[in-house]
């Protein structure tokens, strides 16, 4: 087969077949003539936190630390050469202004004029190809080379594109249009940090360059940027615009802020070497608030406890010093160190232990011959105890616990609700774009999912959170307990048929849960400004939750064709009420309870709660319980009338009640009902 040079890996040309000189000896090894580039490539697998190892310099630093510790050689990494750096002239000064120093704490730059943009020399191309990068031109190739050598991203601007000879680092108004190098127009957000000139933005700082400011074959002068951008801003912008570049990956993990200018000098000298030109300005270095190094204490007993090995203090200092840690102070049982800027992942004492173990070798951890393991005794908080208590009760009643997604669809909610809803900046899909402001829609999704699989009789409950906002930075999370009923109480059997679940089943299970928590007195009132039929639950003058008959329109939105009943209880409020309780005990009554029944004819609008209020108002101490056991409506009772049959239970802690005493209390109750609710005794 006759091949072009790109087909056999000897070059990039595909112009035609390779023509070899006639004087070559037939049979000689091709390598003797072509002398192809050869190198040894090490592929290193990194964990995401190891930003310090995302460069050749960082790997070399670890190798030096390993050799220093294991081979007792005091080796230190040699920084890339920037000796001899100086400005050649001041013919092209560029003014730099940083308006947003939170997003860009340090920004440095320098201009280089009279450069010639061509293909890079072969050594530089080979170096980039060996790490999987495609050579572009000598200027861009130098920035990529330096990126992988030192871990510091750089960016080169065509100086002719910098209008007004001024670079301004700032954010722009939302929805500003900007065209990036990939020729896509993007809508900027107020959090996108932009590198601008006096007229227009030129690049998205630390993420991606602009289409009209990059280096081209016609470029003769450049402005070279080296900066330290806030990782939070870079991460937010990179994810929002889906621009996962090498520069953004490094900036969002945190680069070494101390090498900003050193790397700039190194790159400027290398550009002069491969592209010619003159350094035509002093280095501009905007660094208003120098960043302090993080200081941590490493306690020797903690190191032994976590590593399982007893390290000599000198060995610890030798490893840490080789890695770039600065020993600040030594004590009898601790060591204070300054963490180097190139290790942003080291923030805790445990991280220092990990650094020591990594260099010493995890295989060298001493495993004792005998290990004693004591079973952990889990102590639940009061909140967790209450949650478990309620969950166990509901499961015992035949309910199933569910867990639904906190991220849901904004289409489920009205504009009024959405005004205080937390919207996702980087939503997973169009249907998952807000944090739920209430629990009901996600519960209905679960019900619809089960109904579509022919599971029609459902009793469900869920502990979850809702999320609310009053503006940026002002967020609130509320914990809830939700209960859902739909379908029949049970499947039909030969013994009995299931009865449809209704609102009273829901009220009953909620009352049982509240009584389980020690809350016996609650009131139900019709909620205002609510969709559908909603009753508000109040206990001890606090709104505890609500009971819902889910509106038909909401059911149709979910594709549900049967009635659904739901309760939403604020678990935060429930917890507050439970914490206020003081449990007291008393002896069981030795004397029998006496019961009386009473049928009252009352207006049809009268509620049982009103009758309860009457008994409380008249304060009959020996009345312990009352219970509604029948409601009857008939034209015979009169228009707008109904009969309510109530059972009363009386007890005396000191003696057996007589008929006379009971009759007296019943008469008092009858008089109260007649006066307060216009009741009549049904004959």
C-alpha positions in Angstrom: 0.0 0.0 0.0 1.3 3.5 -0.9 0.6 6.0 1.9 0.6 9.7 2.6 2.5 10.8 5.7 -0.6 11.3 7.8 -1.7 7.8 7.2 1.3 6.3 8.9 1.7 8.8 11.7 4.7 10.7 10.3 3.0 14.0 9.8 -0.2 15.9 9.1 0.0 16.2 5.3 -2.4 14.3 3.0 -1.3 16.1 -0.2 0.0 12.9 -1.8 2.1 9.8 -1.4 5.5 10.1 0.2 8.4 10.2 -2.3 11.7 8.9 -0.8 15.1 9.7 -2.2 16.6 7.2 -4.7 19.9 6.9 -2.8 18.3 5.2 0.2 19.4 1.6 0.7 16.6 -0.9 0.2 15.8 -2.8 3.3 17.2 -0.2 5.8 14.9 0.4 8.9 12.4 3.2 8.2 13.1 4.7 11.6 16.8 5.3 10.6 15.6 7.7 7.9 12.4 9.2 9.3 13.7 9.4 13.0 10.2 9.6 14.4 9.6 11.3 17.7 9.5 8.8 20.6 8.8 9.3 24.2 7.6 7.5 27.4 4.1 8.5 28.4 2.8 7.9 31.9 -1.0 7.9 32.3 -2.0 8.9 35.9 -5.5 8.4 37.2 -6.5 11.3 39.4 -9.3 11.8 41.9 -11.3 15.0 41.3 -9.9 16.8 44.3 -6.3 16.5 43.2 -6.0 19.8 41.5 -2.3 20.0 42.5 -1.5 17.0 40.4 -3.2 18.3 37.2 0.1 19.4 35.9 3.6 18.1 35.2 4.9 20.4 37.9 2.5 19.0 40.5 3.3 15.4 39.6 7.0 16.2 39.9 6.4 17.7 43.3 4.9 14.4 44.5 7.8 12.4 43.1 10.3 14.6 44.9 8.4 14.2 48.2 8.3 10.4 47.7 12.1 10.2 47.0 12.8 12.6 49.9 10.9 10.4 52.3 11.8 7.0 51.1 15.3 7.5 49.8 16.4 10.2 52.2 17.2 12.6 49.3 16.5 16.3 49.8 14.9 16.9 46.4 12.8 19.9 45.5 11.0 20.8 42.3 12.8 23.2 40.0 10.4 25.9 38.8 10.1 26.4 35.1 12.7 28.9 33.9 11.8 32.5 33.8 15.3 33.9 34.3 16.3 36.8 32.2 12.7 38.1 31.9 12.6 41.9 31.3 10.5 44.3 29.2 12.1 45.2 25.9 10.2 48.5 25.5 7.0 50.3 26.6 5.5 50.6 23.1 2.2 48.9 23.8 0.9 49.5 27.4 -2.5 48.1 28.2 -4.5 49.5 31.1 -6.3 46.9 33.3 -9.3 47.6 35.5 -10.9 44.9 37.7 -14.4 46.0 38.8 -15.4 42.7 40.4 -12.6 41.7 42.7 -14.7 39.0 44.4 -14.9 37.1 41.1 -11.3 38.0 40.1 -9.1 38.5 43.1 -5.9 38.6 41.0 -5.4 39.6 37.3 -2.1 40.0 35.5 -1.1 40.7 31.9 1.6 41.8 29.6 1.8 42.7 25.9 4.1 41.2 23.3 4.4 43.0 19.9 5.9 42.0 16.5 5.1 38.3 16.9 4.8 36.0 13.9 1.9 33.6 14.2 2.9 30.3 12.4 3.1 26.6 13.1 4.9 25.7 16.3 8.4 24.1 16.2 8.4 20.3 16.1 9.4 19.9 19.7 6.4 21.9 20.9 4.0 20.0 18.6 5.4 16.7 19.7 4.9 17.6 23.4 1.3 18.6 22.8 0.5 15.5 20.6 1.9 13.3 23.3 -0.7 14.4 25.8 -3.5 14.3 23.2 -3.7 18.0 22.2 -3.9 19.2 18.6 -1.3 21.9 17.7 -3.0 25.1 16.5 -0.4 27.8 16.2 2.7 28.8 18.1 0.9 31.4 20.4 -2.0 29.1 21.4 0.3 26.1 21.7 2.5 27.9 24.2 -0.6 28.7 26.4 -1.7 25.0 26.2 1.9 23.9 27.0 2.1 26.1 30.0 -1.3 25.0 31.2 -0.2 21.4 31.4 3.3 22.2 32.6 2.2 24.4 35.6 -1.6 24.0 35.9 -2.1 27.7 35.3 -4.5 28.5 32.4 -3.5 31.5 30.2 -5.3 33.3 27.5 -3.9 35.3 24.6 -5.8 38.2 23.0 -5.1 39.9 19.7 -4.0 43.3 21.0 -5.7 44.9 18.0 -9.1 43.7 19.3 -8.6 45.6 22.7 -10.4 48.8 21.9 -9.1 51.8 23.9 -6.1 49.8 25.0 -7.9 48.9 28.1 -9.0 45.6 29.6 -11.9 45.7 32.0 -12.9 42.7 34.2 -16.5 42.9 35.1 -20.0 41.3 34.9 -22.6 42.5 32.4 -26.4 42.9 32.4 -28.4 39.7 32.1 -29.2 38.6 28.5 -26.3 40.4 27.0 -25.4 38.7 23.7 -21.9 37.3 23.2 -20.4 35.0 20.5 -17.8 32.5 21.7 -15.0 30.8 19.8 -17.3 28.0 18.7 -19.4 30.6 16.8 -22.4 30.2 19.2 -24.3 33.2 20.4 -24.9 33.0 24.2 -27.1 34.9 26.6 -25.0 36.0 29.5 -26.2 36.0 33.1 -25.4 38.6 35.7 -22.9 36.2 37.3 -20.8 35.6 34.2 -17.4 37.3 34.6 -16.3 38.9 31.3 -13.0 40.3 30.0 -14.0 43.4 28.1 -12.5 46.3 26.2 -14.0 49.8 26.3 -16.6 48.8 23.7 -17.5 45.2 24.0 -16.8 41.9 25.8 -13.9 39.8 24.5 -14.1 36.5 26.4 -15.8 34.7 29.3 -13.2 35.0 32.0 -11.6 31.6 32.8 -14.0 29.7 30.7 -14.0 30.4 26.9 -12.7 33.0 24.5 -14.6 35.2 22.1 -14.9 34.8 18.4 -13.5 38.3 17.5 -10.6 38.7 20.0 -8.6 35.5 19.5 -5.2 35.1 17.9 -5.2 34.6 14.1 -2.6 34.4 11.4 -2.9 38.1 10.9 -2.1 38.9 14.6 1.1 40.8 15.2 0.7 41.9 18.8 -0.9 40.0 21.7 -2.0 40.7 25.3 -1.2 37.7 27.5 -3.5 37.1 30.5 -2.8 35.2 33.7 -5.4 35.4 36.4 -7.0 33.7 39.4 -10.7 33.5 39.1 -13.1 32.6 41.9 -14.0 28.9 41.6 -17.7 29.5 42.5 -18.2 32.0 39.6 -16.3 29.8 37.1 -18.3 26.6 38.1 -21.6 28.4 37.8 -20.8 29.9 34.4 -19.2 26.8 33.0 -22.2 24.6 33.9 -24.8 27.2 32.8 -23.3 27.5 29.3 -22.2 23.9 29.2 -18.6 24.9 28.4 -16.4 22.3 30.1 -13.0 23.5 29.1 -9.5 22.6 30.5 -9.2 26.1 31.9 -12.6 26.1 33.6 -11.9 22.6 35.1 -8.8 24.0 36.7 -10.1 27.3 37.8 -13.2 25.8 39.4 -11.0 23.4 41.5 -8.6 26.3 42.5 -5.2 27.0 40.9 -2.1 28.3 42.7 -2.7 32.1 43.1 1.0 32.6 44.0 2.3 31.6 40.6 0.2 34.0 38.5 3.0 36.3 37.6 5.8 33.7 37.5 3.9 31.7 34.9 3.2 34.8 32.9 6.9 35.5 32.7 7.6 31.9 31.7 5.0 32.0 28.9 6.2 35.4 27.6 9.8 34.2 27.3 8.6 31.0 25.5 6.5 33.0 23.1 9.5 35.1 22.3 11.4 31.9 21.6 8.9 30.4 19.2 7.2 33.4 17.7 9.7 36.2 18.1 8.6 39.7 19.2 9.3 42.1 22.0 7.8 42.4 25.5 6.2 45.8 25.1 5.0 46.6 28.5 5.6 46.1 32.2 3.5 43.3 33.8 0.2 44.6 35.1 -0.6 42.8 38.4 -3.9 43.7 40.0 -3.9 42.0 43.4 -5.7 44.3 45.9 -6.2 41.8 48.8 -3.4 39.2 48.9 -4.8 35.8 49.9 -3.6 34.5 53.3 -2.4 30.9 53.5 -4.7 28.6 55.5 -3.1 27.6 58.8 -3.9 24.2 60.3 -2.8 22.2 63.4 -1.8 18.6 63.2 -2.0 16.8 66.5 0.3 13.8 66.7 -2.2 11.6 68.6 -4.8 12.4 65.9 -2.3 11.3 63.2 -1.7 8.0 65.0 -5.4 7.5 65.5 -6.4 8.1 61.9 -3.4 6.4 60.2 -2.9 3.5 62.6 0.8 4.2 62.5 3.2 6.0 64.9 5.1 8.5 62.8 8.3 10.1 64.0 7.9 13.9 64.1 10.9 14.4 61.8 9.4 12.1 59.2 6.2 14.1 59.3 8.0 17.4 58.9 10.1 15.9 56.0 7.1 14.8 54.1 5.1 18.0 54.6 8.1 20.3 53.8 8.7 18.3 50.6 5.1 18.8 49.6 5.4 22.6 50.1 3.8 22.9 53.5 5.5 25.6 55.7 6.2 24.6 59.3 5.0 27.5 61.4 5.2 26.3 64.9 6.1 23.0 66.7 4.7 21.9 70.0 5.0 18.8 72.2 1.9 17.2 70.7 1.1 19.2 67.6 2.5 20.8 64.5 1.2 24.0 63.0 1.6 24.4 59.2 0.7 26.8 56.4 -1.1 25.0 53.6 0.5 25.8 50.1 -1.7 27.6 47.6 -1.5 24.7 45.2 -3.4 22.4 47.6 -7.0 23.9 47.8 -8.3 20.5 48.8 -6.4 20.5 52.1 -8.8 22.2 54.5 -8.9 19.9 57.5 -6.5 18.1 59.9 -7.6 14.8 58.3 -6.5 16.1 54.8 -3.0 16.6 56.2 -3.0 13.0 57.5 -4.1 11.9 54.0 -1.1 13.7 52.4 1.3 12.0 54.8 -0.3 8.5 54.1 -0.2 9.1 50.4 3.5 9.8 50.3 4.4 7.2 52.9 2.3 4.6 51.1 -1.1 3.2 52.1 0.5 -0.3 51.9 2.7 0.7 54.8 -0.2 1.2 57.2 0.3 -1.2 60.1 -2.6 -3.5 60.6 -2.8 -5.0 64.1 -3.1 -8.7 64.6 -6.2 -8.3 66.7 -9.0 -5.9 66.0 -11.8 -5.3 68.5 -15.0 -3.8 67.2 -17.7 -2.6 69.5 -21.2 -2.5 68.1 -22.4 1.1 67.6 -25.2 2.3 69.8 -27.4 4.6 67.7 -28.9 7.4 69.7 -31.7 9.1 67.8 -32.5 12.7 68.3 -36.0 13.7 69.5 -37.0 14.6 66.0 -35.8 11.2 64.6 -37.5 9.4 67.5 -40.8 11.2 66.6 -40.4 10.4 62.9 -39.8 6.7 63.7 -42.7 6.6 66.1 -45.1 8.0 63.5 -43.7 5.9 60.6 -44.0 2.7 62.6 -47.6 3.5 63.5 -48.6 4.3 60.0 -46.9 1.2 58.6 -48.8 -0.8 61.3 -52.0 0.7 59.9 -51.2 -0.6 56.5 -49.7 2.5 55.0 -46.6 2.5 52.7 -43.9 5.1 53.0 -42.8 6.9 49.9 -39.8 9.1 49.0 -40.3 11.6 46.1 -38.0 14.0 44.3 -37.6 17.5 45.8 -37.1 18.8 42.2 -40.4 19.1 40.3 -42.2 20.8 37.4 -43.1 24.5 37.7 -46.2 23.8 35.5 -47.9 22.3 38.6 -48.1 25.6 40.4 -49.8 29.0 40.0 -47.9 32.2 39.3 -48.7 33.3 42.9 -47.0 30.2 44.3 -44.1 30.5 41.9 -43.2 34.0 43.1 -41.7 32.5 46.2 -40.4 29.3 44.7 -36.8 28.4 44.3 -35.9 28.0 40.6 -33.1 25.8 39.5 -30.2 27.6 37.7 -29.1 24.4 35.9 -32.2 22.4 35.7 -31.9 18.7 34.8 -34.7 19.0 32.3 -37.7 21.2 31.3 -39.9 19.1 33.7 -37.5 19.4 36.6 -36.9 23.1 37.1 -38.0 24.1 40.6 -37.6 22.9 44.2 -41.1 22.0 45.3 -43.0 24.7 47.3 -45.5 22.0 48.5 -45.6 18.3 48.7 -48.9 17.5 47.0 -47.8 17.3 43.3 -45.0 14.9 43.9 -47.3 12.7 46.0 -49.9 12.8 43.2 -47.2 11.7 40.7 -46.6 8.6 42.8 -50.3 7.9 42.9 -50.6 8.3 39.2 -47.6 6.0 38.7 -49.2 3.3 40.8 -52.7 3.7 39.2 -51.1 3.2 35.8 -49.9 -0.2 37.0 -53.4 -1.2 38.3 -52.7 -0.5 41.9 -55.9 1.4 42.8 -56.1 1.2 46.6 -53.4 3.3 48.0 -52.6 4.5 51.5 -49.3 6.4 51.5 -47.2 8.7 53.7 -44.0 10.7 53.2 -41.6 12.8 55.3 -40.1 15.5 53.1 -39.1 19.2 52.7 -40.5 22.1 50.8 -38.4 25.1 49.8 -39.2 28.8 49.7 -37.4 32.1 49.0 -38.0 35.8 49.7 -35.1 36.8 47.4 -31.5 35.8 46.5 -29.8 34.5 49.6 -33.0 34.3 51.7 -34.1 30.7 51.5 -36.2 28.6 53.9 -36.8 24.8 54.2 -39.9 23.4 55.9 -40.3 19.8 56.9 -43.6 18.1 56.3 -45.5 14.9 57.0 -48.0 14.1 54.1 -50.6 11.4 54.1 -52.5 10.2 50.9 -55.6 8.1 50.6 -57.3 6.9 47.4 -59.4 4.0 46.2 -61.0 1.5 48.6 -60.1 0.7 52.2 -59.2 -2.8 51.0 -59.6 -5.1 48.0 -62.9 -7.0 47.7 -63.0 -10.5 49.3 -65.6 -13.2 49.8 -66.2 -11.9 53.3 -66.6 -8.2 52.6 -66.2 -5.6 49.9 -63.9 -2.7 50.3 -65.4 0.7 51.1 -64.4 3.8 49.3 -61.8 6.0 51.1 -63.3 9.3 52.1 -62.5 12.6 53.9 -63.5 11.1 57.2 -60.9 8.2 56.9 -58.3 10.9 56.3 -59.5 12.9 59.3 -59.4 9.8 61.5 -55.9 8.8 60.6 -54.6 12.3 61.1 -56.4 12.5 64.5 -54.8 9.2 65.5 -51.3 10.4 64.5 -51.8 13.6 66.5 -53.0 11.7 69.6 -50.0 9.4 69.2 -47.9 12.6 69.6 -49.9 13.7 72.6 -52.0 16.3 70.9 -55.6 15.6 71.8 -57.3 18.9 71.2 -57.4 20.3 67.6 -59.8 22.4 65.6 -60.7 22.3 61.9 -61.7 25.4 60.0 -62.4 26.1 56.3 -59.2 27.5 54.8 -59.5 30.8 52.9 -58.0 31.3 49.4 -57.6 27.6 48.9 -58.3 25.5 45.9 -60.9 22.8 46.4 -62.1 21.7 49.8 -59.4 22.4 52.4 -59.6 22.3 56.2 -57.0 24.0 58.3 -55.7 22.1 61.4 -55.0 24.2 64.5 -53.6 23.1 67.8 -52.6 25.3 70.7 -53.3 28.4 68.6 -50.8 27.3 65.9 -51.6 26.2 62.4 -50.5 22.6 62.2 -51.5 21.6 58.7 -54.4 21.0 56.4 -56.7 18.4 55.0 -57.5 18.3 51.3 -60.0 16.9 48.9 -57.7 17.3 45.9 -59.5 19.4 43.2 -60.6 17.6 40.0 -58.6 19.9 37.8 -55.4 19.0 39.7 -56.2 15.3 39.4 -56.8 15.6 35.7 -53.4 17.4 35.3 -51.8 14.2 36.7 -54.1 11.8 34.7 -55.9 10.6 37.9 -59.5 9.6 37.5 -60.5 8.8 41.1 -60.8 10.8 44.3 -57.7 11.5 46.3 -57.6 12.8 49.9 -54.4 14.3 51.3 -53.2 15.7 54.6 -50.2 18.0 54.9 -48.8 18.4 58.4 -45.9 20.8 59.3 -43.4 18.5 61.0 -41.5 21.6 62.3 -44.7 22.8 64.1 -45.6 19.3 65.3 -42.1 19.0 66.7 -42.4 22.3 68.6 -45.7 21.2 70.1 -44.3 17.9 71.2 -41.2 19.5 72.8 -43.6 21.7 75.0 -45.3 18.6 76.4 -44.8 17.5 79.9 -45.9 13.9 80.5 -47.7 13.3 83.8 -49.2 10.1 85.2 -52.2 9.4 87.4 -53.7 6.4 89.0 -56.4 4.4 87.0 -59.9 5.3 88.2 -61.3 2.7 90.6 -64.9 3.7 90.1 -67.0 2.8 87.1 -67.8 5.2 84.3 -71.5 6.0 83.7 -72.7 6.7 80.2 -75.7 8.6 78.9 -77.0 9.1 75.3 -78.6 12.3 74.1 -80.3 13.0 70.7 -80.3 16.7 69.8 -82.2 18.3 67.0 -80.1 21.2 65.8 -79.9 23.5 62.7 -78.3 21.6 59.8 -75.3 24.0 59.8 -74.4 23.0 63.4 -71.1 21.2 63.6 -69.9 18.7 66.2 -67.1 21.1 67.1 -69.7 23.6 68.2 -71.3 21.1 70.5 -67.8 20.3 72.0 -67.3 24.0 72.6 -70.5 24.2 74.6 -69.5 21.3 76.9 -66.1 23.1 77.5 -67.8 26.4 78.2 -70.0 24.8 81.0 -67.0 23.1 82.6 -68.5 19.9 83.9 -65.5 18.4 85.5 -66.8 14.9 85.8 -67.6 14.7 82.0 -64.6 12.8 80.7 -65.5 12.0 77.1 -68.2 12.7 74.5 -68.6 10.9 71.2 -70.9 11.5 68.2 -72.3 8.2 67.1 -75.2 9.1 64.8 -76.3 11.8 62.4 -79.9 11.7 61.1 -81.7 14.0 58.6 -85.4 13.8 57.7 -88.2 16.1 56.7 -90.0 14.9 59.8 -87.5 16.8 61.9 -88.3 20.1 60.1 -86.7 22.1 57.3 -83.1 22.8 57.9 -82.9 20.5 60.9 -80.8 17.4 61.7 -80.4 15.0 64.6 -77.1 14.4 66.3 -76.8 11.6 68.8 -74.1 11.9 71.3 -72.7 9.6 74.0 -71.5 11.2 77.2 -69.2 9.4 79.7 -69.0 10.6 83.3 -66.5 9.5 86.0 -65.7 10.5 89.6 -62.2 9.8 90.9 -63.4 9.4 94.5 -66.8 7.6 94.4 -69.5 6.0 92.3 -71.8 8.6 90.7 -75.5 8.5 91.6 -78.3 8.9 89.1 -79.2 12.2 90.7 -75.8 13.6 90.1 -75.7 12.4 86.5 -79.2 13.7 85.8 -78.1 17.1 87.2 -75.1 17.2 84.9 -77.2 16.1 81.9 -79.8 18.8 82.6 -77.0 21.4 82.7 -75.7 20.2 79.3 -79.2 20.2 77.8 -79.8 23.8 79.0 -76.4 24.8 77.5 -77.2 23.2 74.1 -80.6 24.9 74.0 -79.1 28.3 74.7 -75.9 28.2 72.7 -76.9 26.3 69.5 -80.7 26.4 69.6 -81.0 22.7 70.2 -84.1 20.6 71.0 -84.2 17.2 72.7 -85.4 14.6 70.2 -88.3 12.7 71.7 
